[in-house]
Amino acid sequence: MSREKKIQFNVNEKEYERLKSHAESEGLSMAEVLRDYIKTLTPPKGGRTTSHD
């Protein structure tokens, strides 16, 4: 079973408004937009991992 992790970070006003506008135009939440973007990322080269399991 996969456990969800929480991420928090700050953005400036312009970045916030850009994300909010994009999310609204797509009918998504801002979190969904960010999750969808993360899914498009390719694994890092060189075999570097961040898993500590």
matplotlib code that plots the C-alpha trace (Angstrom):
import matplotlib.pyplot as plt

x = [0.0, 1.3, 1.4, 0.9, 3.4, 2.8, 4.8, 4.8, 6.6, 6.3, 5.6, 5.4, 2.2, 2.7, 3.5, 0.4, -1.9, -0.5, -1.0, -4.5, -5.5, -4.2, -6.0, -9.3, -9.0, -8.5, -11.2, -8.6, -7.4, -3.9, -2.8, -4.0, -2.0, 1.1, 0.6, 0.0, 3.2, 5.2, 4.0, 5.7, 9.2, 11.8, 13.9, 17.3, 20.3, 23.1, 21.0, 20.6, 17.7, 16.1, 14.4, 15.1, 12.9]
y = [0.0, 3.4, 6.1, 9.7, 12.4, 16.0, 18.7, 22.4, 25.2, 28.9, 30.6, 34.3, 36.0, 35.8, 32.1, 31.5, 33.4, 31.6, 28.2, 29.1, 30.4, 27.3, 25.0, 26.9, 26.8, 23.0, 22.4, 21.0, 21.9, 23.4, 20.2, 18.1, 20.3, 19.8, 16.1, 15.8, 17.7, 15.5, 12.4, 13.9, 14.0, 11.5, 9.6, 11.3, 9.9, 8.2, 5.9, 8.4, 7.5, 9.1, 6.1, 5.4, 2.3]
z = [0.0, -0.9, 1.7, 0.7, 1.5, 2.1, 0.4, 1.3, -0.4, -1.1, -4.4, -5.2, -6.1, -9.8, -9.7, -7.5, -9.8, -12.8, -11.2, -10.0, -13.5, -15.2, -12.8, -13.2, -17.0, -16.9, -14.3, -11.8, -8.4, -8.0, -6.3, -9.3, -11.7, -9.7, -9.3, -13.1, -13.7, -11.3, -13.3, -16.4, -14.8, -16.0, -13.5, -12.8, -14.7, -12.9, -10.7, -7.9, -5.7, -2.7, -1.2, 2.4, 2.9]

ax = plt.figure().add_subplot(projection="3d")
ax.plot(x, y, z, "-o")
ax.set_aspect("equal")
plt.show()
